[in-house]
Amino acid sequence: MESHDDILRAGFDEYREFVNPLIAQRAALAGEPIKIVAARDGLLRDVEGHEFEDFHGTQAFDHRNPTITAAIREYLSTSAPSWYPSRVNPYAGRLARRLYERTGYDNAFFGCTGSDAIEAALKFARMLTRRPRILGLEGAYHGCTFGSVSLMAKGYLRDPFGPFVQGTESVPFGDVDALAAALAPGDVACVVVEPVQGEGGVRALPEPFIEALCELTQKHGTLLVADEVQTGMGRTGRGVLATERWPRRPDVVVMAKQLGGGIMPLSVMLTRRELFLKAYGDDFASGESHNNTLGTTAISCVAALAALELLTPERITRNQELGAWLKESLRDALTGSPLFREVRGVGMMMGVALEPPDHPWVSFEHLGFETSGVHGQSLISPLMCHRLYRRGFFCFTCGHDWSLFRLQPRFDIPKETLERFVLAVKDELAFIEGLQ
Amino acid sequence: MSKLLEGSRCLVTGGSRGLGRAISLAFARHGARVAFTYRRDTASADETARMLRDAGAPEPIVLQGTVTDSAHAKQAVDAVVSAWGAIDVLVNCAAVMQVLPISLLEEQDFDNVMAVNVKGVYLFSRAALRPMIRAKSGSILNIGNFSSERVIEAPVHYAASKSAVRGLTEALAREVGRYGIRVNLLAPGMLDTGLALGMPQHRMREYIDQCPMHRVGRADEIAELAAFLVSSESSFISGAKIAADGGL
């Protein structure tokens, strides 16, 4: 059997050699903590003993949450199979039931990644409506399969992969008139939206747009699909789902990332049984015409069941309250800096928008990046993230807008840690200002 | 293969990983007894020790500490002398490399790189010279880098530290040559380890385009040269900078 010590010593170099050398080089150049060898008490620890708070969001319940790891261990101590050849998997059944109890959606399709679940939703909408067109919003990020990349915001994550899935198109973000015009012909299968665009710059959908979206999709018989990969599982503090209080509940909701407890890859497309049967209920063959092999394994479901148990109403409320405090604290601390634009977001999903410093020695070119590889993006978020690594915080740049860095803390992060974080951001912004 | 270092008692700083490991293993292949230091990565140090044993080398001496600590330097040299009776070879390989443009390079970054890469060489050389001078014999090999002089846009503190080591090498060679002690600088080009790991693709392409041999070096190639330079085969080479960079 492979030795874990050996993997944690040599595997980082093996990643660079056999997986993706560019990711490894980018991480090294940006000064990202790479050789992380332990996760303890919610923190990551590198080979030299430095600790890091991870703000990616996938680890909402902490890295290696003891409740989730214990549930997995307990499952592994049984003799129950993880995969069922008939596909009638009792663990999937139990998880779908619990998801119904928590969200109200009584039909589930499981996959491994958010992209899997989005792909399932797009095909579901086509199957149900038999309509050709699929709408997304500008600034979207729904994953990297062909269906989801066809809805992606224009840029380096999308453009090289054309031509895209026929019938997919984008509506300007928050533009009610454009949405109404696009839906008017009555040939749109679905509209796919993120309640808060993550990679697009932590932009929450404006309330008037949500109202119009709910109303217009109903009027035209178009499915409303909410991509809650980032916002789901209590992240926004508005409920298990961010869309719970929308005027009309979406017909389809997609969740992933923290659903698997940060340990197992798992995603889900949730809908209503009535719609599922209408789409796929003609015969047995249709009933499994969209499928995957390892989308549902008992071990993933066990992790998700444990994660759902951890997602108590108290935790969701804390996300709302602590998120509001963090937003206000960041705004108070950074207001006055000429590089500060705004803090955006809801609950524990936040973004800080900044201006780049105006000096040639703080440029991608001077930092050693090939300028053709940065696609005209702002330097400021990668620079801020670089500075924050040194302070023990692992932040992330929004994929479509490098003027913002994203904060999606673990749910149990101590308030004192966030207080330290606010001070660190303030100090580092002052440092960057001083470079001008 | 003739063994260049049969019975030699060698101490390699920063010997647990990368070039330091390659040098330790090459020395062992050449019949040396090897002691090496490392800072924190115990797993890598254990792995290097295992590799030395697997290569049939005598039990290595493994010493944990930072080269910026004079007590650690003294203890490391004392451990070698106490176990093997003398120290014949010191290789100052421990170094830190940090890719930062000057705009983001803070005083503490500069101090840290200079402390490890320059002061560490001074401390270990000073500690090793006490028994070497008494024995009127010994060889010190410092590891420099091509980035100290030319070719690429290297981080300035790293480049400065490697230039300082060159000056230290030349001065020390003059001072201790009278005791039969040689001090040299081995300056590798870009290798498949160290600086190259943090280099962006386009800079790497530029480097390889400029290198007449159109490739980076391998750590084992440099390690073989190191074995030669500390051996009696190079008994009249001192105060030299020997580049191994594919002809840059």
Interface residues (C-beta under 8 A of the other chain):
Chain A: D5 D6 L8 R9 R16 P21 L22 A24 Q25 R26 A28 L29 G31 V47 E48 G49 H359 W361 V362 H366 L367 G368 F369 E370 G373 L383 H386 R387 L435
Chain B: R39 R40 D41 A43 S44 E47 Q98 V99 L100 P101 I102 S103 L104 E153 L197 G198 M199 P200 Q201 H202 R203
